[in-house]
Amino acid sequence: MAIEYVIHGTNYANATGTLNPINATTGGSVFPTIDNNHPLYLQPTDTPGSSLISLQLVRSKNYTLWSSAMQIGLLGKSNLGIVDGRYPKSGFTPELQDLLEKVNVVVLSWIMNVVRPSLLNSVLYASSEHKVLEDLRERFDKVNGSRVQFLHKKIHYFS
């Protein structure tokens, strides 16, 4: 037996323990229900003003550490698959596109909150968080060849 709720003129049918809005004229769902494991799930505390990590990107100097911390944070929030491209925008149904844009904006804000102010231009005008992180990786994930050679010499000297 389904339980039906009416809140502010919208019917909510509760057949599976989740509230799902029902359009009174067509009987179809207004928006899909997603659980906390879905890549588009945002917790109530996931707001644009919140910070995902406490480490600020300063350029190549700490990019590797910053990137690892961001990946761990995004994985913990179940949003890493959207950012790293495993779940492309085209893979979501039209009903989820608005939610995808919301997640995109929240993740972009998390990135903006943890980069140096001088790097904000590259983040602020980006169309997706995936492109921002790819751009930052391309710019700052550089291996210093002379430093690597120096360390190899030191290792050889001590062996």
MODELLER restraints for C-alpha pairs under 7 A, 6 or more apart:
rsr = mdl.restraints
at = mdl.atoms
rsr.add(forms.Gaussian(group=physical.xy_distance, feature=features.Distance(at['CA:2:A'], at['CA:13:A']), mean=6.48, stdev=0.5))
rsr.add(forms.Gaussian(group=physical.xy_distance, feature=features.Distance(at['CA:2:A'], at['CA:14:A']), mean=5.78, stdev=0.5))
rsr.add(forms.Gaussian(group=physical.xy_distance, feature=features.Distance(at['CA:2:A'], at['CA:15:A']), mean=4.71, stdev=0.5))
rsr.add(forms.Gaussian(group=physical.xy_distance, feature=features.Distance(at['CA:3:A'], at['CA:13:A']), mean=5.83, stdev=0.5))
rsr.add(forms.Gaussian(group=physical.xy_distance, feature=features.Distance(at['CA:3:A'], at['CA:14:A']), mean=5.18, stdev=0.5))
rsr.add(forms.Gaussian(group=physical.xy_distance, feature=features.Distance(at['CA:3:A'], at['CA:15:A']), mean=6.53, stdev=0.5))
rsr.add(forms.Gaussian(group=physical.xy_distance, feature=features.Distance(at['CA:4:A'], at['CA:11:A']), mean=6.69, stdev=0.5))
rsr.add(forms.Gaussian(group=physical.xy_distance, feature=features.Distance(at['CA:4:A'], at['CA:12:A']), mean=5.57, stdev=0.5))
rsr.add(forms.Gaussian(group=physical.xy_distance, feature=features.Distance(at['CA:4:A'], at['CA:13:A']), mean=4.48, stdev=0.5))
rsr.add(forms.Gaussian(group=physical.xy_distance, feature=features.Distance(at['CA:4:A'], at['CA:14:A']), mean=6.13, stdev=0.5))
rsr.add(forms.Gaussian(group=physical.xy_distance, feature=features.Distance(at['CA:5:A'], at['CA:11:A']), mean=5.61, stdev=0.5))
rsr.add(forms.Gaussian(group=physical.xy_distance, feature=features.Distance(at['CA:5:A'], at['CA:12:A']), mean=4.84, stdev=0.5))
rsr.add(forms.Gaussian(group=physical.xy_distance, feature=features.Distance(at['CA:5:A'], at['CA:13:A']), mean=6.28, stdev=0.5))
rsr.add(forms.Gaussian(group=physical.xy_distance, feature=features.Distance(at['CA:6:A'], at['CA:12:A']), mean=6.00, stdev=0.5))
rsr.add(forms.Gaussian(group=physical.xy_distance, feature=features.Distance(at['CA:10:A'], at['CA:21:A']), mean=6.71, stdev=0.5))
rsr.add(forms.Gaussian(group=physical.xy_distance, feature=features.Distance(at['CA:10:A'], at['CA:22:A']), mean=6.91, stdev=0.5))
rsr.add(forms.Gaussian(group=physical.xy_distance, feature=features.Distance(at['CA:11:A'], at['CA:21:A']), mean=6.03, stdev=0.5))
rsr.add(forms.Gaussian(group=physical.xy_distance, feature=features.Distance(at['CA:11:A'], at['CA:22:A']), mean=5.44, stdev=0.5))
rsr.add(forms.Gaussian(group=physical.xy_distance, feature=features.Distance(at['CA:11:A'], at['CA:24:A']), mean=6.80, stdev=0.5))
rsr.add(forms.Gaussian(group=physical.xy_distance, feature=features.Distance(at['CA:12:A'], at['CA:19:A']), mean=5.86, stdev=0.5))
rsr.add(forms.Gaussian(group=physical.xy_distance, feature=features.Distance(at['CA:12:A'], at['CA:20:A']), mean=5.44, stdev=0.5))
rsr.add(forms.Gaussian(group=physical.xy_distance, feature=features.Distance(at['CA:12:A'], at['CA:21:A']), mean=4.66, stdev=0.5))
rsr.add(forms.Gaussian(group=physical.xy_distance, feature=features.Distance(at['CA:12:A'], at['CA:22:A']), mean=5.73, stdev=0.5))
rsr.add(forms.Gaussian(group=physical.xy_distance, feature=features.Distance(at['CA:13:A'], at['CA:19:A']), mean=6.29, stdev=0.5))
rsr.add(forms.Gaussian(group=physical.xy_distance, feature=features.Distance(at['CA:13:A'], at['CA:20:A']), mean=5.98, stdev=0.5))
rsr.add(forms.Gaussian(group=physical.xy_distance, feature=features.Distance(at['CA:13:A'], at['CA:21:A']), mean=6.92, stdev=0.5))
rsr.add(forms.Gaussian(group=physical.xy_distance, feature=features.Distance(at['CA:13:A'], at['CA:22:A']), mean=6.96, stdev=0.5))
rsr.add(forms.Gaussian(group=physical.xy_distance, feature=features.Distance(at['CA:14:A'], at['CA:20:A']), mean=6.82, stdev=0.5))
rsr.add(forms.Gaussian(group=physical.xy_distance, feature=features.Distance(at['CA:20:A'], at['CA:33:A']), mean=6.38, stdev=0.5))
rsr.add(forms.Gaussian(group=physical.xy_distance, feature=features.Distance(at['CA:21:A'], at['CA:29:A']), mean=5.84, stdev=0.5))
rsr.add(forms.Gaussian(group=physical.xy_distance, feature=features.Distance(at['CA:21:A'], at['CA:30:A']), mean=5.89, stdev=0.5))
rsr.add(forms.Gaussian(group=physical.xy_distance, feature=features.Distance(at['CA:22:A'], at['CA:28:A']), mean=5.70, stdev=0.5))
rsr.add(forms.Gaussian(group=physical.xy_distance, feature=features.Distance(at['CA:22:A'], at['CA:29:A']), mean=4.80, stdev=0.5))
rsr.add(forms.Gaussian(group=physical.xy_distance, feature=features.Distance(at['CA:22:A'], at['CA:30:A']), mean=6.08, stdev=0.5))
rsr.add(forms.Gaussian(group=physical.xy_distance, feature=features.Distance(at['CA:23:A'], at['CA:29:A']), mean=5.90, stdev=0.5))
rsr.add(forms.Gaussian(group=physical.xy_distance, feature=features.Distance(at['CA:23:A'], at['CA:30:A']), mean=5.84, stdev=0.5))
rsr.add(forms.Gaussian(group=physical.xy_distance, feature=features.Distance(at['CA:31:A'], at['CA:95:A']), mean=6.38, stdev=0.5))
rsr.add(forms.Gaussian(group=physical.xy_distance, feature=features.Distance(at['CA:34:A'], at['CA:41:A']), mean=6.63, stdev=0.5))
rsr.add(forms.Gaussian(group=physical.xy_distance, feature=features.Distance(at['CA:35:A'], at['CA:41:A']), mean=6.63, stdev=0.5))
rsr.add(forms.Gaussian(group=physical.xy_distance, feature=features.Distance(at['CA:37:A'], at['CA:78:A']), mean=6.32, stdev=0.5))
rsr.add(forms.Gaussian(group=physical.xy_distance, feature=features.Distance(at['CA:38:A'], at['CA:78:A']), mean=6.81, stdev=0.5))
rsr.add(forms.Gaussian(group=physical.xy_distance, feature=features.Distance(at['CA:39:A'], at['CA:78:A']), mean=5.13, stdev=0.5))
rsr.add(forms.Gaussian(group=physical.xy_distance, feature=features.Distance(at['CA:39:A'], at['CA:79:A']), mean=4.98, stdev=0.5))
rsr.add(forms.Gaussian(group=physical.xy_distance, feature=features.Distance(at['CA:39:A'], at['CA:81:A']), mean=6.73, stdev=0.5))
rsr.add(forms.Gaussian(group=physical.xy_distance, feature=features.Distance(at['CA:39:A'], at['CA:82:A']), mean=6.74, stdev=0.5))
rsr.add(forms.Gaussian(group=physical.xy_distance, feature=features.Distance(at['CA:40:A'], at['CA:79:A']), mean=6.70, stdev=0.5))
rsr.add(forms.Gaussian(group=physical.xy_distance, feature=features.Distance(at['CA:40:A'], at['CA:99:A']), mean=6.77, stdev=0.5))
rsr.add(forms.Gaussian(group=physical.xy_distance, feature=features.Distance(at['CA:40:A'], at['CA:100:A']), mean=6.26, stdev=0.5))
rsr.add(forms.Gaussian(group=physical.xy_distance, feature=features.Distance(at['CA:40:A'], at['CA:103:A']), mean=6.32, stdev=0.5))
rsr.add(forms.Gaussian(group=physical.xy_distance, feature=features.Distance(at['CA:47:A'], at['CA:106:A']), mean=6.20, stdev=0.5))
rsr.add(forms.Gaussian(group=physical.xy_distance, feature=features.Distance(at['CA:48:A'], at['CA:106:A']), mean=4.89, stdev=0.5))
rsr.add(forms.Gaussian(group=physical.xy_distance, feature=features.Distance(at['CA:48:A'], at['CA:109:A']), mean=5.13, stdev=0.5))
rsr.add(forms.Gaussian(group=physical.xy_distance, feature=features.Distance(at['CA:48:A'], at['CA:110:A']), mean=6.48, stdev=0.5))
rsr.add(forms.Gaussian(group=physical.xy_distance, feature=features.Distance(at['CA:50:A'], at['CA:110:A']), mean=6.78, stdev=0.5))
rsr.add(forms.Gaussian(group=physical.xy_distance, feature=features.Distance(at['CA:51:A'], at['CA:110:A']), mean=5.53, stdev=0.5))
rsr.add(forms.Gaussian(group=physical.xy_distance, feature=features.Distance(at['CA:51:A'], at['CA:113:A']), mean=6.23, stdev=0.5))
rsr.add(forms.Gaussian(group=physical.xy_distance, feature=features.Distance(at['CA:52:A'], at['CA:73:A']), mean=6.05, stdev=0.5))
rsr.add(forms.Gaussian(group=physical.xy_distance, feature=features.Distance(at['CA:52:A'], at['CA:110:A']), mean=5.84, stdev=0.5))
rsr.add(forms.Gaussian(group=physical.xy_distance, feature=features.Distance(at['CA:53:A'], at['CA:69:A']), mean=6.75, stdev=0.5))
rsr.add(forms.Gaussian(group=physical.xy_distance, feature=features.Distance(at['CA:53:A'], at['CA:70:A']), mean=6.68, stdev=0.5))
rsr.add(forms.Gaussian(group=physical.xy_distance, feature=features.Distance(at['CA:53:A'], at['CA:73:A']), mean=6.68, stdev=0.5))
rsr.add(forms.Gaussian(group=physical.xy_distance, feature=features.Distance(at['CA:55:A'], at['CA:66:A']), mean=6.34, stdev=0.5))
rsr.add(forms.Gaussian(group=physical.xy_distance, feature=features.Distance(at['CA:55:A'], at['CA:114:A']), mean=6.43, stdev=0.5))
rsr.add(forms.Gaussian(group=physical.xy_distance, feature=features.Distance(at['CA:56:A'], at['CA:114:A']), mean=4.48, stdev=0.5))
rsr.add(forms.Gaussian(group=physical.xy_distance, feature=features.Distance(at['CA:56:A'], at['CA:115:A']), mean=5.14, stdev=0.5))
rsr.add(forms.Gaussian(group=physical.xy_distance, feature=features.Distance(at['CA:56:A'], at['CA:116:A']), mean=6.55, stdev=0.5))
rsr.add(forms.Gaussian(group=physical.xy_distance, feature=features.Distance(at['CA:57:A'], at['CA:63:A']), mean=6.22, stdev=0.5))
rsr.add(forms.Gaussian(group=physical.xy_distance, feature=features.Distance(at['CA:57:A'], at['CA:66:A']), mean=5.97, stdev=0.5))
rsr.add(forms.Gaussian(group=physical.xy_distance, feature=features.Distance(at['CA:57:A'], at['CA:114:A']), mean=6.17, stdev=0.5))
rsr.add(forms.Gaussian(group=physical.xy_distance, feature=features.Distance(at['CA:57:A'], at['CA:115:A']), mean=4.58, stdev=0.5))
rsr.add(forms.Gaussian(group=physical.xy_distance, feature=features.Distance(at['CA:57:A'], at['CA:116:A']), mean=6.02, stdev=0.5))
rsr.add(forms.Gaussian(group=physical.xy_distance, feature=features.Distance(at['CA:58:A'], at['CA:115:A']), mean=6.75, stdev=0.5))
rsr.add(forms.Gaussian(group=physical.xy_distance, feature=features.Distance(at['CA:58:A'], at['CA:116:A']), mean=5.84, stdev=0.5))
rsr.add(forms.Gaussian(group=physical.xy_distance, feature=features.Distance(at['CA:59:A'], at['CA:140:A']), mean=5.86, stdev=0.5))
rsr.add(forms.Gaussian(group=physical.xy_distance, feature=features.Distance(at['CA:60:A'], at['CA:140:A']), mean=4.42, stdev=0.5))
rsr.add(forms.Gaussian(group=physical.xy_distance, feature=features.Distance(at['CA:60:A'], at['CA:141:A']), mean=6.28, stdev=0.5))
rsr.add(forms.Gaussian(group=physical.xy_distance, feature=features.Distance(at['CA:60:A'], at['CA:142:A']), mean=6.85, stdev=0.5))
rsr.add(forms.Gaussian(group=physical.xy_distance, feature=features.Distance(at['CA:63:A'], at['CA:140:A']), mean=6.10, stdev=0.5))
rsr.add(forms.Gaussian(group=physical.xy_distance, feature=features.Distance(at['CA:63:A'], at['CA:141:A']), mean=6.33, stdev=0.5))
rsr.add(forms.Gaussian(group=physical.xy_distance, feature=features.Distance(at['CA:64:A'], at['CA:141:A']), mean=6.77, stdev=0.5))
rsr.add(forms.Gaussian(group=physical.xy_distance, feature=features.Distance(at['CA:71:A'], at['CA:80:A']), mean=6.54, stdev=0.5))
rsr.add(forms.Gaussian(group=physical.xy_distance, feature=features.Distance(at['CA:74:A'], at['CA:80:A']), mean=4.78, stdev=0.5))
rsr.add(forms.Gaussian(group=physical.xy_distance, feature=features.Distance(at['CA:81:A'], at['CA:87:A']), mean=5.47, stdev=0.5))
rsr.add(forms.Gaussian(group=physical.xy_distance, feature=features.Distance(at['CA:82:A'], at['CA:88:A']), mean=6.46, stdev=0.5))
rsr.add(forms.Gaussian(group=physical.xy_distance, feature=features.Distance(at['CA:83:A'], at['CA:129:A']), mean=5.96, stdev=0.5))
rsr.add(forms.Gaussian(group=physical.xy_distance, feature=features.Distance(at['CA:83:A'], at['CA:130:A']), mean=4.54, stdev=0.5))
rsr.add(forms.Gaussian(group=physical.xy_distance, feature=features.Distance(at['CA:84:A'], at['CA:130:A']), mean=6.03, stdev=0.5))
rsr.add(forms.Gaussian(group=physical.xy_distance, feature=features.Distance(at['CA:85:A'], at['CA:130:A']), mean=6.72, stdev=0.5))
rsr.add(forms.Gaussian(group=physical.xy_distance, feature=features.Distance(at['CA:104:A'], at['CA:128:A']), mean=6.19, stdev=0.5))
rsr.add(forms.Gaussian(group=physical.xy_distance, feature=features.Distance(at['CA:104:A'], at['CA:129:A']), mean=6.10, stdev=0.5))
rsr.add(forms.Gaussian(group=physical.xy_distance, feature=features.Distance(at['CA:107:A'], at['CA:129:A']), mean=6.43, stdev=0.5))
rsr.add(forms.Gaussian(group=physical.xy_distance, feature=features.Distance(at['CA:108:A'], at['CA:129:A']), mean=5.37, stdev=0.5))
rsr.add(forms.Gaussian(group=physical.xy_distance, feature=features.Distance(at['CA:112:A'], at['CA:120:A']), mean=6.30, stdev=0.5))
rsr.add(forms.Gaussian(group=physical.xy_distance, feature=features.Distance(at['CA:112:A'], at['CA:123:A']), mean=6.50, stdev=0.5))
rsr.add(forms.Gaussian(group=physical.xy_distance, feature=features.Distance(at['CA:123:A'], at['CA:132:A']), mean=5.85, stdev=0.5))
rsr.add(forms.Gaussian(group=physical.xy_distance, feature=features.Distance(at['CA:126:A'], at['CA:132:A']), mean=6.22, stdev=0.5))
